Amino acid sequence: MRFSLLAFGGFRFWKTWLSLCFLLFPFAVLSACPFCTMQGQTLTGDVNAASLVLYGTLKNAKLLPGGDGLQGTTELEIDDVIKDHEIRGGKKVLTLPRYVPPSKDAQYKYLVLCDVFKNKIDPYRGVAFLPESKVGNYLSSALRLKDAPANEKLKFFFNWLDSADPEIANDSYKEFGNADYKDFRAMASTLPADKIAGWLKDKATPGFRLGLYASMLGHCGTKDQAKILEDLLDDKEKRLSSSIDGVLASLVLLDKEKGWKRITSTLSNPKEEFMLRFAALKAARFFHDYRPDVVPVSQTVEAYKPLLDQGDIADLAIEDLRKWKAWDMADLVLSIKSKEAGKVAIVRRAILRFALRCPGTAAKAFVENARTEDKRSVEDAEELLKLEETPPAPPASEKKVPASK
């Protein structure tokens, strides 16, 4: 479980702030797991970035006399050294320059991440775990695989996905969220299908995990196991979960005829729940972007046509068609402006962006007419497209501040 962090500041603050900015304002689209709803920094990444990582019990917290009630010291009784630094000097107990009040509800152990600055230990983050947690074993084993092939690392994290410790289970899930699909694909075909099928049948499995587990089954399972995915899609509650797109796509992988029919029928039905149609769109997008060997590009583009008449989702379809440079759809896209869906402002903006990039004569005429009607809107659209299409500058290599001796 994750609890309040240590009151950290100082040397590490600016690095953490910059990392947060990068997460909030990403400048590049990473080729991450298509069906995972959780990405970002993992515990392994945190450990790699730290100078010293310790796991143990916090005790003897003391406030600084005459202080503001926040400053003080706390002893860390070390159970496990995840990442060592010479400054520790083999000590089993360290006095941290932070006051961490003891928990009133239970006895927790803490994973403490530290930097070393001016020959002093600077703890900047703490994560609390129940005493029976195996986080020490988890992180130590993960670090030993730091330079291993991606598929080997993913197999390791697969074995922790059903950990009883939610912090570890979610961290393992996040490792898959950050993984490149090509690495996932190579590894997933070797996984135990029956174990994954059990996770999918288990009513206690969180909805946000269904997409990843279904994707695993889609790569290692058999056609007979497609029924498991159909049952999920027919479940009134689970069919609207945030990761149901992974279930739809994986049904295609196990039974192409049934799966693709379900996707196209969902896309064609404007009365269907928006979230389900959106999931079907994302599933179709997966085959265009990652697996055209399963569903040809022309077939995916064709499946998008019914979406163009649905005002609540047409803009998403048009944006994809623009990014795919599906210019043979220009007549259909441009004609939407005069239809019911074209009354929706966000749809009209998507049409304009499509026209601005489409090389056809009709698109050029559409843009010129739009410029006459509302020059400012066209200029805004052009500016946004430039921002979207400008390659991000390569990140400057981070300079590590050496520890003072």
Contacts in CASP RR format, 6 or more apart in sequence:
PFRMAT RR
TARGET T0000
AUTHOR 0000-0000-0000
METHOD contacts of the structure
MODEL  1
MRFSLLAFGGFRFWKTWLSLCFLLFPFAVLSACPFCTMQGQTLTGDVNAA
SLVLYGTLKNAKLLPGGDGLQGTTELEIDDVIKDHEIRGGKKVLTLPRYV
PPSKDAQYKYLVLCDVFKNKIDPYRGVAFLPESKVGNYLSSALRLKDAPA
NEKLKFFFNWLDSADPEIANDSYKEFGNADYKDFRAMASTLPADKIAGWL
KDKATPGFRLGLYASMLGHCGTKDQAKILEDLLDDKEKRLSSSIDGVLAS
LVLLDKEKGWKRITSTLSNPKEEFMLRFAALKAARFFHDYRPDVVPVSQT
VEAYKPLLDQGDIADLAIEDLRKWKAWDMADLVLSIKSKEAGKVAIVRRA
ILRFALRCPGTAAKAFVENARTEDKRSVEDAEELLKLEETPPAPPASEKK
VPASK
1 128 0 8 1.000
1 129 0 8 1.000
1 130 0 8 1.000
1 166 0 8 1.000
1 167 0 8 1.000
2 127 0 8 1.000
2 128 0 8 1.000
2 167 0 8 1.000
3 103 0 8 1.000
3 108 0 8 1.000
3 127 0 8 1.000
3 128 0 8 1.000
5 125 0 8 1.000
5 126 0 8 1.000
5 127 0 8 1.000
6 96 0 8 1.000
6 98 0 8 1.000
6 100 0 8 1.000
6 112 0 8 1.000
6 123 0 8 1.000
6 124 0 8 1.000
6 125 0 8 1.000
6 126 0 8 1.000
7 70 0 8 1.000
7 98 0 8 1.000
7 99 0 8 1.000
7 100 0 8 1.000
8 98 0 8 1.000
8 123 0 8 1.000
8 124 0 8 1.000
8 125 0 8 1.000
9 124 0 8 1.000
10 122 0 8 1.000
10 124 0 8 1.000
11 115 0 8 1.000
11 117 0 8 1.000
11 122 0 8 1.000
11 124 0 8 1.000
11 401 0 8 1.000
12 115 0 8 1.000
12 122 0 8 1.000
12 124 0 8 1.000
12 125 0 8 1.000
13 124 0 8 1.000
15 49 0 8 1.000
15 398 0 8 1.000
16 124 0 8 1.000
19 41 0 8 1.000
23 40 0 8 1.000
23 41 0 8 1.000
27 392 0 8 1.000
27 393 0 8 1.000
28 392 0 8 1.000
30 39 0 8 1.000
30 178 0 8 1.000
31 180 0 8 1.000
31 181 0 8 1.000
31 182 0 8 1.000
32 39 0 8 1.000
32 177 0 8 1.000
32 178 0 8 1.000
32 179 0 8 1.000
32 180 0 8 1.000
32 181 0 8 1.000
33 39 0 8 1.000
33 176 0 8 1.000
33 177 0 8 1.000
33 178 0 8 1.000
33 179 0 8 1.000
33 181 0 8 1.000
33 184 0 8 1.000
33 212 0 8 1.000
33 215 0 8 1.000
34 181 0 8 1.000
34 215 0 8 1.000
34 245 0 8 1.000
34 246 0 8 1.000
34 249 0 8 1.000
34 282 0 8 1.000
34 286 0 8 1.000
34 289 0 8 1.000
34 290 0 8 1.000
35 211 0 8 1.000
35 212 0 8 1.000
35 214 0 8 1.000
35 215 0 8 1.000
35 243 0 8 1.000
35 245 0 8 1.000
35 246 0 8 1.000
35 249 0 8 1.000
35 286 0 8 1.000
36 173 0 8 1.000
36 174 0 8 1.000
36 176 0 8 1.000
36 177 0 8 1.000
36 211 0 8 1.000
36 212 0 8 1.000
36 243 0 8 1.000
37 208 0 8 1.000
37 242 0 8 1.000
37 243 0 8 1.000
38 170 0 8 1.000
38 173 0 8 1.000
38 174 0 8 1.000
38 177 0 8 1.000
38 208 0 8 1.000
39 174 0 8 1.000
39 177 0 8 1.000
39 178 0 8 1.000
40 174 0 8 1.000
40 177 0 8 1.000
40 178 0 8 1.000
42 171 0 8 1.000
42 174 0 8 1.000
42 175 0 8 1.000
42 178 0 8 1.000
43 111 0 8 1.000
43 127 0 8 1.000
43 135 0 8 1.000
43 138 0 8 1.000
43 139 0 8 1.000
43 167 0 8 1.000
43 171 0 8 1.000
44 139 0 8 1.000
44 142 0 8 1.000
44 143 0 8 1.000
44 171 0 8 1.000
44 175 0 8 1.000
46 113 0 8 1.000
46 125 0 8 1.000
47 53 0 8 1.000
47 82 0 8 1.000
47 83 0 8 1.000
47 113 0 8 1.000
47 139 0 8 1.000
47 142 0 8 1.000
47 143 0 8 1.000
48 143 0 8 1.000
48 146 0 8 1.000
50 83 0 8 1.000
50 113 0 8 1.000
50 114 0 8 1.000
50 115 0 8 1.000
51 83 0 8 1.000
51 85 0 8 1.000
51 114 0 8 1.000
51 115 0 8 1.000
51 116 0 8 1.000
51 403 0 8 1.000
52 83 0 8 1.000
52 84 0 8 1.000
52 85 0 8 1.000
52 87 0 8 1.000
52 88 0 8 1.000
52 113 0 8 1.000
52 114 0 8 1.000
52 115 0 8 1.000
52 116 0 8 1.000
52 121 0 8 1.000
53 81 0 8 1.000
53 82 0 8 1.000
53 83 0 8 1.000
53 111 0 8 1.000
53 112 0 8 1.000
53 113 0 8 1.000
53 114 0 8 1.000
53 139 0 8 1.000
54 76 0 8 1.000
54 78 0 8 1.000
54 80 0 8 1.000
54 81 0 8 1.000
54 82 0 8 1.000
54 88 0 8 1.000
54 94 0 8 1.000
54 111 0 8 1.000
54 112 0 8 1.000
54 114 0 8 1.000
55 78 0 8 1.000
55 79 0 8 1.000
55 80 0 8 1.000
55 81 0 8 1.000
55 82 0 8 1.000
55 109 0 8 1.000
55 110 0 8 1.000
55 111 0 8 1.000
55 112 0 8 1.000
55 129 0 8 1.000
55 135 0 8 1.000
55 136 0 8 1.000
56 76 0 8 1.000
56 77 0 8 1.000
56 78 0 8 1.000
56 79 0 8 1.000
56 80 0 8 1.000
56 109 0 8 1.000
56 110 0 8 1.000
56 111 0 8 1.000
56 112 0 8 1.000
57 76 0 8 1.000
57 77 0 8 1.000
57 79 0 8 1.000
57 107 0 8 1.000
57 109 0 8 1.000
57 110 0 8 1.000
58 74 0 8 1.000
58 75 0 8 1.000
58 76 0 8 1.000
58 77 0 8 1.000
58 96 0 8 1.000
58 100 0 8 1.000
58 102 0 8 1.000
58 110 0 8 1.000
59 74 0 8 1.000
59 75 0 8 1.000
59 77 0 8 1.000
59 102 0 8 1.000
60 74 0 8 1.000
60 75 0 8 1.000
61 72 0 8 1.000
61 73 0 8 1.000
61 74 0 8 1.000
61 75 0 8 1.000
61 99 0 8 1.000
61 100 0 8 1.000
61 101 0 8 1.000
61 102 0 8 1.000
62 72 0 8 1.000
62 73 0 8 1.000
62 74 0 8 1.000
62 99 0 8 1.000
63 69 0 8 1.000
63 71 0 8 1.000
63 72 0 8 1.000
63 99 0 8 1.000
64 71 0 8 1.000
64 72 0 8 1.000
64 73 0 8 1.000
64 99 0 8 1.000
69 99 0 8 1.000
70 99 0 8 1.000
71 99 0 8 1.000
72 97 0 8 1.000
72 98 0 8 1.000
72 99 0 8 1.000
73 95 0 8 1.000
73 96 0 8 1.000
73 97 0 8 1.000
73 98 0 8 1.000
73 99 0 8 1.000
74 95 0 8 1.000
74 96 0 8 1.000
74 98 0 8 1.000
74 99 0 8 1.000
74 100 0 8 1.000
75 93 0 8 1.000
75 94 0 8 1.000
75 95 0 8 1.000
75 96 0 8 1.000
76 93 0 8 1.000
76 94 0 8 1.000
76 95 0 8 1.000
76 96 0 8 1.000
76 110 0 8 1.000
76 112 0 8 1.000
77 92 0 8 1.000
77 93 0 8 1.000
78 91 0 8 1.000
78 92 0 8 1.000
78 93 0 8 1.000
78 94 0 8 1.000
79 109 0 8 1.000
80 136 0 8 1.000
80 140 0 8 1.000
81 88 0 8 1.000
82 111 0 8 1.000
82 136 0 8 1.000
82 139 0 8 1.000
82 140 0 8 1.000
82 143 0 8 1.000
83 143 0 8 1.000
85 114 0 8 1.000
85 116 0 8 1.000
85 403 0 8 1.000
87 116 0 8 1.000
87 119 0 8 1.000
87 121 0 8 1.000
87 403 0 8 1.000
88 94 0 8 1.000
88 121 0 8 1.000
94 121 0 8 1.000
96 112 0 8 1.000
96 121 0 8 1.000
96 123 0 8 1.000
97 120 0 8 1.000
97 121 0 8 1.000
97 122 0 8 1.000
97 123 0 8 1.000
98 123 0 8 1.000
100 110 0 8 1.000
103 128 0 8 1.000
106 130 0 8 1.000
107 131 0 8 1.000
108 128 0 8 1.000
108 129 0 8 1.000
108 130 0 8 1.000
108 131 0 8 1.000
109 128 0 8 1.000
109 129 0 8 1.000
109 130 0 8 1.000
109 131 0 8 1.000
109 133 0 8 1.000
110 126 0 8 1.000
110 127 0 8 1.000
110 128 0 8 1.000
110 129 0 8 1.000
111 126 0 8 1.000
111 127 0 8 1.000
111 129 0 8 1.000
111 135 0 8 1.000
111 136 0 8 1.000
111 139 0 8 1.000
112 123 0 8 1.000
112 125 0 8 1.000
112 126 0 8 1.000
113 123 0 8 1.000
113 124 0 8 1.000
113 125 0 8 1.000
113 126 0 8 1.000
114 121 0 8 1.000
114 122 0 8 1.000
114 123 0 8 1.000
114 124 0 8 1.000
115 121 0 8 1.000
115 122 0 8 1.000
115 124 0 8 1.000
116 122 0 8 1.000
116 403 0 8 1.000
117 401 0 8 1.000
117 403 0 8 1.000
117 404 0 8 1.000
118 404 0 8 1.000
119 403 0 8 1.000
119 404 0 8 1.000
119 405 0 8 1.000
127 167 0 8 1.000
129 135 0 8 1.000
129 165 0 8 1.000
129 167 0 8 1.000
130 165 0 8 1.000
133 165 0 8 1.000
133 167 0 8 1.000
133 168 0 8 1.000
134 163 0 8 1.000
134 165 0 8 1.000
134 168 0 8 1.000
135 165 0 8 1.000
135 167 0 8 1.000
135 168 0 8 1.000
138 160 0 8 1.000
138 163 0 8 1.000
138 168 0 8 1.000
138 171 0 8 1.000
141 156 0 8 1.000
142 153 0 8 1.000
142 156 0 8 1.000
142 157 0 8 1.000
145 152 0 8 1.000
145 153 0 8 1.000
145 156 0 8 1.000
150 179 0 8 1.000
150 180 0 8 1.000
150 183 0 8 1.000
150 187 0 8 1.000
151 183 0 8 1.000
151 186 0 8 1.000
151 187 0 8 1.000
153 175 0 8 1.000
154 175 0 8 1.000
154 176 0 8 1.000
154 179 0 8 1.000
154 183 0 8 1.000
154 184 0 8 1.000
154 187 0 8 1.000
155 187 0 8 1.000
155 190 0 8 1.000
155 191 0 8 1.000
157 172 0 8 1.000
157 175 0 8 1.000
157 176 0 8 1.000
158 172 0 8 1.000
158 187 0 8 1.000
158 191 0 8 1.000
160 168 0 8 1.000
160 169 0 8 1.000
160 171 0 8 1.000
160 172 0 8 1.000
161 169 0 8 1.000
161 172 0 8 1.000
161 173 0 8 1.000
161 176 0 8 1.000
161 199 0 8 1.000
161 209 0 8 1.000
162 169 0 8 1.000
162 199 0 8 1.000
163 169 0 8 1.000
163 172 0 8 1.000
173 209 0 8 1.000
173 212 0 8 1.000
176 184 0 8 1.000
176 212 0 8 1.000
177 212 0 8 1.000
181 290 0 8 1.000
184 215 0 8 1.000
185 219 0 8 1.000
188 215 0 8 1.000
188 216 0 8 1.000
188 218 0 8 1.000
188 219 0 8 1.000
188 220 0 8 1.000
189 219 0 8 1.000
189 220 0 8 1.000
190 220 0 8 1.000
191 216 0 8 1.000
191 219 0 8 1.000
191 220 0 8 1.000
192 220 0 8 1.000
193 217 0 8 1.000
193 220 0 8 1.000
193 221 0 8 1.000
193 222 0 8 1.000
193 225 0 8 1.000
196 213 0 8 1.000
196 216 0 8 1.000
196 217 0 8 1.000
196 220 0 8 1.000
196 221 0 8 1.000
197 217 0 8 1.000
197 221 0 8 1.000
197 225 0 8 1.000
197 228 0 8 1.000
199 205 0 8 1.000
199 209 0 8 1.000
199 213 0 8 1.000
200 210 0 8 1.000
200 213 0 8 1.000
200 214 0 8 1.000
200 217 0 8 1.000
200 228 0 8 1.000
200 229 0 8 1.000
200 232 0 8 1.000
201 228 0 8 1.000
205 213 0 8 1.000
207 238 0 8 1.000
207 241 0 8 1.000
207 242 0 8 1.000
207 243 0 8 1.000
208 241 0 8 1.000
208 242 0 8 1.000
208 243 0 8 1.000
209 243 0 8 1.000
210 232 0 8 1.000
210 238 0 8 1.000
210 241 0 8 1.000
210 243 0 8 1.000
210 244 0 8 1.000
210 246 0 8 1.000
210 247 0 8 1.000
211 243 0 8 1.000
211 244 0 8 1.000
211 245 0 8 1.000
211 246 0 8 1.000
211 247 0 8 1.000
211 250 0 8 1.000
212 243 0 8 1.000
212 246 0 8 1.000
214 229 0 8 1.000
214 232 0 8 1.000
214 243 0 8 1.000
214 246 0 8 1.000
214 247 0 8 1.000
214 249 0 8 1.000
214 250 0 8 1.000
214 251 0 8 1.000
215 246 0 8 1.000
215 249 0 8 1.000
215 250 0 8 1.000
217 225 0 8 1.000
217 228 0 8 1.000
217 229 0 8 1.000
217 250 0 8 1.000
217 254 0 8 1.000
218 229 0 8 1.000
218 250 0 8 1.000
218 253 0 8 1.000
218 254 0 8 1.000
219 250 0 8 1.000
219 253 0 8 1.000
221 254 0 8 1.000
222 254 0 8 1.000
223 254 0 8 1.000
223 255 0 8 1.000
225 254 0 8 1.000
226 251 0 8 1.000
226 254 0 8 1.000
226 255 0 8 1.000
226 258 0 8 1.000
226 259 0 8 1.000
229 247 0 8 1.000
229 250 0 8 1.000
229 251 0 8 1.000
229 254 0 8 1.000
230 251 0 8 1.000
230 258 0 8 1.000
232 238 0 8 1.000
232 239 0 8 1.000
232 244 0 8 1.000
232 247 0 8 1.000
233 239 0 8 1.000
233 244 0 8 1.000
233 247 0 8 1.000
233 248 0 8 1.000
233 251 0 8 1.000
233 262 0 8 1.000
238 244 0 8 1.000
239 276 0 8 1.000
240 273 0 8 1.000
240 275 0 8 1.000
240 276 0 8 1.000
244 275 0 8 1.000
244 276 0 8 1.000
244 279 0 8 1.000
245 278 0 8 1.000
245 279 0 8 1.000
245 280 0 8 1.000
245 282 0 8 1.000
245 283 0 8 1.000
245 286 0 8 1.000
246 279 0 8 1.000
246 282 0 8 1.000
246 283 0 8 1.000
246 286 0 8 1.000
248 259 0 8 1.000
248 262 0 8 1.000
248 263 0 8 1.000
248 266 0 8 1.000
248 279 0 8 1.000
248 280 0 8 1.000
248 283 0 8 1.000
249 283 0 8 1.000
249 286 0 8 1.000
249 287 0 8 1.000
251 258 0 8 1.000
251 259 0 8 1.000
251 262 0 8 1.000
252 259 0 8 1.000
252 260 0 8 1.000
252 263 0 8 1.000
252 283 0 8 1.000
252 287 0 8 1.000
252 294 0 8 1.000
252 295 0 8 1.000
253 291 0 8 1.000
253 294 0 8 1.000
256 294 0 8 1.000
256 295 0 8 1.000
260 295 0 8 1.000
260 299 0 8 1.000
262 280 0 8 1.000
263 280 0 8 1.000
263 283 0 8 1.000
263 284 0 8 1.000
263 303 0 8 1.000
264 303 0 8 1.000
266 272 0 8 1.000
266 276 0 8 1.000
266 277 0 8 1.000
266 279 0 8 1.000
266 280 0 8 1.000
267 277 0 8 1.000
267 280 0 8 1.000
267 281 0 8 1.000
267 284 0 8 1.000
267 303 0 8 1.000
267 304 0 8 1.000
267 306 0 8 1.000
267 307 0 8 1.000
268 306 0 8 1.000
269 277 0 8 1.000
270 277 0 8 1.000
270 306 0 8 1.000
270 309 0 8 1.000
270 310 0 8 1.000
274 312 0 8 1.000
274 313 0 8 1.000
277 307 0 8 1.000
277 310 0 8 1.000
277 313 0 8 1.000
278 313 0 8 1.000
278 316 0 8 1.000
281 304 0 8 1.000
281 307 0 8 1.000
281 313 0 8 1.000
281 316 0 8 1.000
281 317 0 8 1.000
281 320 0 8 1.000
284 295 0 8 1.000
284 300 0 8 1.000
284 303 0 8 1.000
284 304 0 8 1.000
285 300 0 8 1.000
285 320 0 8 1.000
287 294 0 8 1.000
287 295 0 8 1.000
287 300 0 8 1.000
288 295 0 8 1.000
288 297 0 8 1.000
288 300 0 8 1.000
288 301 0 8 1.000
288 320 0 8 1.000
288 324 0 8 1.000
292 300 0 8 1.000
297 324 0 8 1.000
301 321 0 8 1.000
301 324 0 8 1.000
301 326 0 8 1.000
301 328 0 8 1.000
301 329 0 8 1.000
304 317 0 8 1.000
304 320 0 8 1.000
304 321 0 8 1.000
304 329 0 8 1.000
305 329 0 8 1.000
305 332 0 8 1.000
307 313 0 8 1.000
307 314 0 8 1.000
307 316 0 8 1.000
307 317 0 8 1.000
308 314 0 8 1.000
308 317 0 8 1.000
308 318 0 8 1.000
308 332 0 8 1.000
308 333 0 8 1.000
308 336 0 8 1.000
308 341 0 8 1.000
309 336 0 8 1.000
309 339 0 8 1.000
309 340 0 8 1.000
309 341 0 8 1.000
310 341 0 8 1.000
311 340 0 8 1.000
311 341 0 8 1.000
311 342 0 8 1.000
311 344 0 8 1.000
311 347 0 8 1.000
312 344 0 8 1.000
314 336 0 8 1.000
314 341 0 8 1.000
314 342 0 8 1.000
314 344 0 8 1.000
314 347 0 8 1.000
314 350 0 8 1.000
315 344 0 8 1.000
315 346 0 8 1.000
315 347 0 8 1.000
315 349 0 8 1.000
315 350 0 8 1.000
316 350 0 8 1.000
318 333 0 8 1.000
318 336 0 8 1.000
318 347 0 8 1.000
318 350 0 8 1.000
318 351 0 8 1.000
318 353 0 8 1.000
318 354 0 8 1.000
319 350 0 8 1.000
319 353 0 8 1.000
319 354 0 8 1.000
321 329 0 8 1.000
321 333 0 8 1.000
321 354 0 8 1.000
322 350 0 8 1.000
322 353 0 8 1.000
322 354 0 8 1.000
322 357 0 8 1.000
322 358 0 8 1.000
325 357 0 8 1.000
327 358 0 8 1.000
327 359 0 8 1.000
327 360 0 8 1.000
327 363 0 8 1.000
330 354 0 8 1.000
330 355 0 8 1.000
330 358 0 8 1.000
330 360 0 8 1.000
330 362 0 8 1.000
330 363 0 8 1.000
331 362 0 8 1.000
333 351 0 8 1.000
333 354 0 8 1.000
333 355 0 8 1.000
333 358 0 8 1.000
334 351 0 8 1.000
334 354 0 8 1.000
334 355 0 8 1.000
334 362 0 8 1.000
334 363 0 8 1.000
334 366 0 8 1.000
336 342 0 8 1.000
336 347 0 8 1.000
336 351 0 8 1.000
337 348 0 8 1.000
337 351 0 8 1.000
341 347 0 8 1.000
342 348 0 8 1.000
342 351 0 8 1.000
349 377 0 8 1.000
349 381 0 8 1.000
351 366 0 8 1.000
352 366 0 8 1.000
352 367 0 8 1.000
352 370 0 8 1.000
352 377 0 8 1.000
352 378 0 8 1.000
352 381 0 8 1.000
353 381 0 8 1.000
353 384 0 8 1.000
353 385 0 8 1.000
354 363 0 8 1.000
355 363 0 8 1.000
355 364 0 8 1.000
355 366 0 8 1.000
355 367 0 8 1.000
355 370 0 8 1.000
356 363 0 8 1.000
356 367 0 8 1.000
356 378 0 8 1.000
356 381 0 8 1.000
356 382 0 8 1.000
356 385 0 8 1.000
357 385 0 8 1.000
367 378 0 8 1.000
370 377 0 8 1.000
370 378 0 8 1.000
371 378 0 8 1.000
END
